[in-house]
Amino acid sequence: MEFRHLDLLRELSVRGTLAAVAAATHRTPSALSQQLRTAERELGVRLVEPFSRGVRLTAAGQVLADGAEDVGRALAEVQARLDASLGAPRGVVSIGSLPSAGEALLPSLLGWLRGTEIRLELDDFDLAETDYAARTLDVDVVIAHSLAGDTPQGADGLVSRVVAREPIDVALPADHPLAARPRLRVEDLAGTSWIGVPEGYPFDTILIAVENLTGERLERRLRLRDNRLIEALVAEGVGLALLPRFTTRPRPGVVLRPLDGVRADRSIVALARPDRYARLAVRTVVDRLAEIGEGLVH
C-alpha cells in the first residue's frame, strides 16, 4: 500500500472528479486513471466505479481515502521528529492568503524566515468564506477570515488557529455628513449607499446585520473585491465601504470611522489539514504568524 495511492483517493473523495484532481495536481486524467488501476491491482479490490459521466469511490475506496489523513499525519509527525533531531525546522511551506491579511502578516514573516531552513511558496486569493477550507488541499496553510466566529464556515475537521483580530471600519468621503462624527452608530447608516463585496463574502455580513437592526435595506451600488479600487471609489463619492483597519491607508478625500452596535471585526485564521500541520516547519510558520498578529496595532 503506497501513500501516493491513498492521497489520490483522498483527493478524489474531496474534489469529486478525476478532472478536478488532475487540474489541481497538474496531471492528466489518463495518468490518474492508470494510477488507480495500479492501486487496484496491488490491493486486490475495486477502488472506483462508474458514476454519471465519471467515477466515484467504492466503499473500499472511501475507507482508504478516509485513512489517508491519518497516514499522512503519522508520516508528518515522523518528519517533525527528524527535523527536531537535526536542530531546526526545514523544508518548503506553501501559504495561500486573503490579500489584505497577507499584506499585514507576510512581509514580517518573510523577514523573520531569512537565515532559517524554511522556504515559503505564496499564493493569494479572495474568496467567499465557505471556500477557504477547500484550498487547504492545495497549500499547507490558508490564511482566511471570518466575521461570524473564530472558525470560517466549512472548516470543520481542519486545524483552525486565530492569528489576529482586526477591526473593520467604515470608509467615507471626507465631505460626507457622517465624516464629522468620531464614531458611527448603526442608526446613522440608514439611507446610505455602499460599495459592497460579493454576496457570501464576510464583510457583507456587517451590512446585513445593520439592515436587520434598522429594518431598512442598504443600497449596494457596486460589489467589488479589491480594497484599493474600493478606496478610490469612496474618494470619488460613489458610496461608503467597509475596509480592514490594519492595511487601509486612507488616501486624500477618505476618512475611516469605527462602527458601534454590530460586530465589526474579523478573525484572521490560519487553516491547515491535520496531516500538514503535523510538520514542524508548518507549525513554526503558524506560530510566527500568531506572534506577528499579536503585534499589529489596532
C-alpha positions as CSV (number, residue, x, y, z in Angstrom):
1,M,0.0,0.0,0.0
2,E,1.6,3.3,-1.1
3,F,0.7,6.6,0.4
4,R,0.5,8.2,-3.0
5,H,-2.4,5.9,-3.8
6,L,-4.1,6.8,-0.6
7,D,-3.5,10.5,-1.2
8,L,-5.1,10.2,-4.7
9,L,-8.2,8.6,-3.2
10,R,-8.5,11.4,-0.7
11,E,-8.2,14.0,-3.4
12,L,-10.9,12.2,-5.4
13,S,-13.1,12.0,-2.4
14,V,-12.9,15.7,-1.7
15,R,-12.7,17.2,-5.3
16,G,-15.3,14.8,-6.7
17,T,-13.9,14.2,-10.2
18,L,-10.7,13.0,-11.8
19,A,-10.7,16.1,-14.0
20,A,-10.7,18.3,-10.9
21,V,-7.9,16.3,-9.3
22,A,-5.9,16.4,-12.5
23,A,-6.3,20.2,-12.7
24,A,-5.3,20.7,-9.1
25,T,-2.3,18.4,-9.2
26,H,-1.1,19.3,-12.7
27,R,-1.5,15.7,-14.0
28,T,-3.7,14.3,-16.8
29,P,-6.9,12.3,-16.1
30,S,-5.4,9.4,-18.0
31,A,-2.3,9.3,-15.8
32,L,-4.6,9.3,-12.7
33,S,-6.7,6.5,-14.1
34,Q,-3.6,4.5,-14.6
35,Q,-2.5,5.1,-11.0
36,L,-5.9,4.0,-9.8
37,R,-5.7,0.8,-11.8
38,T,-2.2,0.1,-10.4
39,A,-3.6,0.6,-6.9
40,E,-6.5,-1.7,-7.5
41,R,-4.1,-4.5,-8.8
42,E,-1.8,-4.1,-5.8
43,L,-4.6,-4.0,-3.2
44,G,-6.9,-6.6,-4.9
45,V,-10.1,-4.5,-4.5
46,R,-12.1,-2.1,-6.7
47,L,-11.5,1.4,-5.6
48,V,-13.7,3.3,-8.1
49,E,-16.8,2.6,-10.1
50,P,-18.6,4.3,-13.0
51,F,-20.9,7.1,-11.9
52,S,-22.7,9.5,-14.2
53,R,-20.1,10.6,-16.7
54,G,-17.1,9.9,-14.4
55,V,-16.2,7.7,-11.5
56,R,-16.8,7.6,-7.8
57,L,-15.2,5.8,-4.9
58,T,-16.4,2.4,-3.9
59,A,-16.9,1.6,-0.2
60,A,-13.4,0.2,-0.1
61,G,-12.0,3.3,-1.8
62,Q,-13.7,5.5,0.7
63,V,-12.3,3.6,3.6
64,L,-8.8,4.1,2.2
65,A,-9.5,7.8,1.4
66,D,-10.6,8.4,5.0
67,G,-7.4,6.7,6.2
68,A,-5.1,8.8,4.1
69,E,-5.2,11.7,6.5
70,D,-4.2,9.5,9.5
71,V,-1.3,8.0,7.5
72,G,-0.2,11.5,6.3
73,R,-0.3,12.8,9.8
74,A,1.8,9.9,11.1
75,L,4.4,10.5,8.3
76,A,4.4,14.2,9.1
77,E,5.0,13.6,12.8
78,V,7.9,11.3,12.0
79,Q,9.3,14.0,9.7
80,A,8.8,16.5,12.5
81,R,10.8,14.4,15.0
82,L,13.5,14.0,12.4
83,D,13.6,17.8,11.9
84,A,13.8,18.4,15.6
85,S,16.7,15.9,15.9
86,L,18.5,17.9,13.3
87,G,18.1,21.1,15.4
88,A,15.8,23.2,13.2
89,P,12.6,23.0,11.2
90,R,13.2,22.9,7.5
91,G,11.5,22.5,4.1
92,V,9.0,24.3,1.9
93,V,5.8,25.7,3.4
94,S,3.1,26.8,1.0
95,I,0.7,29.5,2.0
96,G,-2.4,30.8,0.3
97,S,-3.7,34.0,1.7
98,L,-6.5,36.5,1.6
99,P,-4.7,39.6,0.1
100,S,-5.4,42.1,2.8
101,A,-4.5,39.7,5.6
102,G,-1.4,38.6,3.7
103,E,-0.3,42.3,3.4
104,A,-0.5,42.7,7.1
105,L,1.3,39.4,8.0
106,L,3.5,38.0,5.3
107,P,6.2,40.7,4.9
108,S,7.2,40.3,8.5
109,L,7.1,36.5,8.2
110,L,9.4,36.6,5.2
111,G,11.8,38.8,7.1
112,W,11.8,36.5,10.1
113,L,12.5,33.4,8.0
114,R,15.7,34.8,6.4
115,G,18.5,32.6,7.6
116,T,16.3,29.7,8.5
117,E,15.9,26.4,6.6
118,I,12.2,27.2,5.8
119,R,11.3,28.4,2.4
120,L,7.9,29.9,1.5
121,E,5.7,29.4,-1.5
122,L,3.0,32.1,-1.7
123,D,-0.4,32.4,-3.4
124,D,-3.2,34.9,-2.9
125,F,-7.0,34.6,-3.4
126,D,-10.1,36.4,-2.3
127,L,-13.0,34.1,-1.8
128,A,-16.3,33.6,-0.1
129,E,-15.9,32.5,3.5
130,T,-17.1,28.9,2.8
131,D,-14.5,28.4,0.0
132,Y,-11.3,28.9,2.0
133,A,-11.3,25.5,3.6
134,A,-11.2,23.7,0.3
135,R,-7.9,25.5,-0.6
136,T,-6.2,23.5,2.2
137,L,-6.0,20.7,-0.3
138,D,-3.6,22.9,-2.4
139,V,-1.4,24.5,0.2
140,D,0.0,23.8,3.6
141,V,-1.6,26.9,5.3
142,V,-4.6,29.0,4.2
143,I,-4.9,32.5,5.8
144,A,-8.6,33.1,5.8
145,H,-11.0,35.3,7.7
146,S,-14.4,35.2,9.4
147,L,-16.8,37.8,10.8
148,A,-19.1,35.1,12.3
149,G,-16.6,33.4,14.7
150,D,-13.1,32.1,15.1
151,T,-13.5,29.3,12.6
152,P,-14.5,30.1,9.0
153,Q,-17.6,28.3,7.7
154,G,-16.8,24.9,6.2
155,A,-13.6,24.4,8.1
156,D,-14.8,21.6,10.4
157,G,-12.1,18.9,10.7
158,L,-9.2,21.3,9.9
159,V,-6.7,22.9,12.3
160,S,-8.0,26.4,12.8
161,R,-6.0,29.0,14.7
162,V,-6.7,32.6,15.1
163,V,-3.6,34.6,14.3
164,A,-5.1,38.2,14.5
165,R,-8.2,40.1,15.2
166,E,-8.8,43.2,13.1
167,P,-11.4,45.9,13.3
168,I,-13.4,46.7,10.2
169,D,-14.1,50.4,9.7
170,V,-16.5,52.5,7.6
171,A,-14.7,54.4,4.9
172,L,-16.5,57.6,3.9
173,P,-15.8,60.5,1.6
174,A,-14.2,63.3,3.7
175,D,-17.1,65.7,2.8
176,H,-19.8,63.2,3.7
177,P,-22.0,64.5,6.6
178,L,-21.2,61.4,8.7
179,A,-17.4,62.1,8.4
180,A,-17.7,64.8,11.2
181,R,-18.6,62.1,13.7
182,P,-15.7,60.3,15.5
183,R,-17.7,57.0,15.7
184,L,-20.7,55.8,13.8
185,R,-23.8,54.0,15.1
186,V,-26.0,51.6,13.3
187,E,-28.8,54.1,13.1
188,D,-26.5,56.6,11.4
189,L,-26.3,54.3,8.3
190,A,-30.0,54.3,7.4
191,G,-30.4,55.5,3.9
192,T,-26.7,55.3,2.9
193,S,-25.4,53.8,-0.3
194,W,-22.4,51.4,-0.4
195,I,-19.7,49.9,-2.4
196,G,-20.1,46.3,-1.2
197,V,-18.4,43.0,-1.6
198,P,-19.8,39.9,-3.5
199,E,-22.6,38.0,-1.8
200,G,-21.2,35.4,0.6
201,Y,-18.0,37.4,1.4
202,P,-17.6,38.1,5.1
203,F,-17.8,41.9,5.1
204,D,-21.3,41.7,3.7
205,T,-22.5,40.2,7.0
206,I,-21.9,43.6,8.7
207,L,-24.2,45.3,6.3
208,I,-26.8,42.6,6.6
209,A,-26.6,43.0,10.4
210,V,-27.2,46.7,10.0
211,E,-30.2,46.1,7.8
212,N,-31.6,43.6,10.3
213,L,-31.3,46.1,13.1
214,T,-32.7,49.2,11.2
215,G,-35.3,47.4,9.2
216,E,-34.1,49.2,6.1
217,R,-32.2,47.9,3.1
218,L,-28.9,49.4,2.3
219,E,-28.2,50.1,-1.4
220,R,-25.1,48.4,-2.8
221,R,-24.2,50.4,-5.9
222,L,-21.3,48.1,-6.7
223,R,-19.9,44.8,-5.4
224,L,-16.2,44.6,-5.7
225,R,-13.3,42.6,-4.2
226,D,-10.2,44.9,-4.4
227,N,-9.8,47.2,-1.4
228,R,-7.6,49.7,-3.3
229,L,-10.2,50.1,-6.0
230,I,-12.9,50.5,-3.4
231,E,-10.9,53.2,-1.6
232,A,-10.5,55.1,-4.9
233,L,-14.3,54.9,-5.5
234,V,-15.1,56.1,-1.9
235,A,-12.8,59.1,-2.6
236,E,-14.9,59.9,-5.6
237,G,-18.1,59.8,-3.6
238,V,-19.5,56.7,-5.1
239,G,-20.5,55.3,-1.7
240,L,-19.5,54.2,1.7
241,A,-17.5,51.0,2.2
242,L,-16.1,48.6,4.8
243,L,-12.3,48.3,5.0
244,P,-9.9,46.5,7.2
245,R,-8.0,48.8,9.6
246,F,-4.5,47.2,9.6
247,T,-3.9,47.6,5.8
248,T,-6.0,50.6,4.9
249,R,-4.0,53.8,4.4
250,P,-6.7,56.3,3.5
251,R,-5.9,58.5,0.6
252,P,-6.9,62.2,0.4
253,G,-10.6,62.5,0.5
254,V,-11.3,59.4,2.5
255,V,-11.8,59.0,6.3
256,L,-12.3,55.9,8.4
257,R,-14.7,55.7,11.3
258,P,-15.3,52.8,13.8
259,L,-18.8,51.3,13.8
260,D,-20.7,50.6,17.0
261,G,-23.8,48.5,17.6
262,V,-22.8,45.4,15.5
263,R,-19.8,43.1,15.4
264,A,-17.4,44.9,13.1
265,D,-14.2,43.0,13.4
266,R,-12.8,39.9,11.8
267,S,-10.9,36.9,12.9
268,I,-7.9,36.2,10.7
269,V,-7.4,32.5,10.8
270,A,-4.7,30.1,9.7
271,L,-6.2,26.9,8.4
272,A,-4.4,23.6,7.7
273,R,-5.2,19.9,7.2
274,P,-4.1,18.0,10.3
275,D,-1.5,15.9,8.4
276,R,0.1,19.0,7.0
277,Y,0.0,20.9,10.4
278,A,1.9,18.0,12.0
279,R,5.1,19.1,10.1
280,L,7.4,21.1,12.3
281,A,8.0,23.7,9.6
282,V,4.3,24.3,9.2
283,R,3.7,24.6,12.9
284,T,6.7,27.0,13.2
285,V,5.3,29.2,10.5
286,V,1.8,29.4,12.1
287,D,3.3,30.1,15.5
288,R,5.2,33.1,13.9
289,L,2.1,34.3,12.1
290,A,0.3,34.4,15.5
291,E,3.2,36.4,17.0
292,I,3.1,38.9,14.2
293,G,-0.7,39.2,14.5
294,E,-0.4,40.0,18.2
295,G,1.9,42.9,17.4
296,L,-0.4,44.5,14.9
297,V,-1.6,47.9,16.1
298,H,-5.3,48.5,16.5
